[in-house]
């Protein structure tokens, strides 16, 4: 609830001073001094250019940065280059910098942003990552416009990404969300979203802020909640997403567990909703899709295959608890295939994901262990995908991902069957 | 002569009768207590066997790793049934001790008193062993998964080492509580543990200098110091 969120007295005073706002842009941050200045300026320029008549505010919800992130935001000048502005803001864009309360993570930062949006009575909001390098003022129009002008409640981003970028999204989150809720949302965990004030208030009513939703799970939670609770959803094409370089392999297991457990928790919450859904339909798309050049991505396939094979040797007793006997047999067969080309078929991968979802629901093991043991399987599947698409162009890769999404739909009856099984059924 | 014999037999029988008259109620009490113990133990077994599965105990035990430990110990039945049986036997054992106490014999009283005074240690030791089995099994799994995900080739060895070390630690604690060979256990454990640490230090220092350097570099300079040749953004 809104009342439960404590804000620093200085922020409370600032909120009183601002009174109300029509459009709110939220930027969660943690040690993003290098990039956040650009993000704030792009957001301010977007507000001035596309919503000049609206009372607007930019909120930076910071997780205790030590690199002067908050100072950069506070010092950011909102005087955008006049060359890109046809019109100028009639009212000044306000700015609030606030630390957030709760479990350290993006979700807690968002919660503070939702609370401020509710307090100011914002009609439309957008959240954008603080490490973005490719954000332009047009992103604000694309994320906020459909809410303010078309009455949508949730705007999911659609980016152009390298074929090896977003492999958890492509192999689990996108196709599973599509099969569960029946809507074609290509980037359910994109990270940059637009949403209505009504939806922000709805988010605040959910008691999820002590779970993984407070961390990496926030993105899929926002998307799934909007889809499952019947809010109007659309997508906006934002172009390429380029963000600050960081170690992509950093604690993959923790990230994987947080995201996948959030997806599985939502399956439990909305079980009655997704059981009845059949097929998947497109949602309206805003923006103008175009091709852009993407930087190549280096991938170490041997390492992934090595971890998958080691998992098949060492984690058999754990996989046995989650996987169906035939599924486990097929996985072990692939892992043992030294002489044959390495291939993890779509149908088998979908069975693996559905088996783990059902095992998660049955609580056969603590979530960290159950989903941690799924990481080698995910790496095996990713290695197979990389090998399969080594010479493929973007359209071809997209078709392969669509094919996987269709496989998730085809096997939904298998999920329903496994979901209903009693403990010990694996 | 006959008179004397008759008198002796009569006195013996009278004495036996008097002793029986005095001791009989104790035997009767013992039998009643035993019977009550059997009935109560049976009732406890029945109720727990019925109640525990409904409270989701089997699922809880499976999550905790208790079912796996029981399986490894050759107990194939559900954890709820095993716990119900254990409780029933414990109740019966208590009633047996009470029944022996009811005989009001000196040695029986001593036995009961000694058993009851030793019982807390036994329960604590059993609890420590069970806790050790659970904790070591849990950590073994966590270490195994983390090591596999980190691509360490000796993941099983590492996990097995953690499991064994923890079990030895808990077993030593349990024996210490029971007061069995206190000094021997302490000295053995100190030598064993010290030896293992020394051996590992040598192995890490001599054979794994590069690994140690890499580890320290990552620790001091952060994960960016090591390029694994992977630029995937998984989310």
Interface residues (C-beta under 8 A of the other chain):
Chain A: X164 X165 X166 X167 X168 X169 X189 X191 X216 X219 X247 X248 X249 X250 X252 X253 X255 X256 X259 X297 X298 X299 X300 X303 X306 X307 X310 X311 X314 X315 X318 X321 X362 X363 X364 X365 X366 X368 X369 X372 X373 X375 X376 X382 X423 X424
Chain B: X58 X59 X62 X63 X138 X141 X142 X144 X145 X146 X148 X149 X151 X153 X155 X156 X223 X224 X228 X229 X230 X231 X232 X233 X234 X235
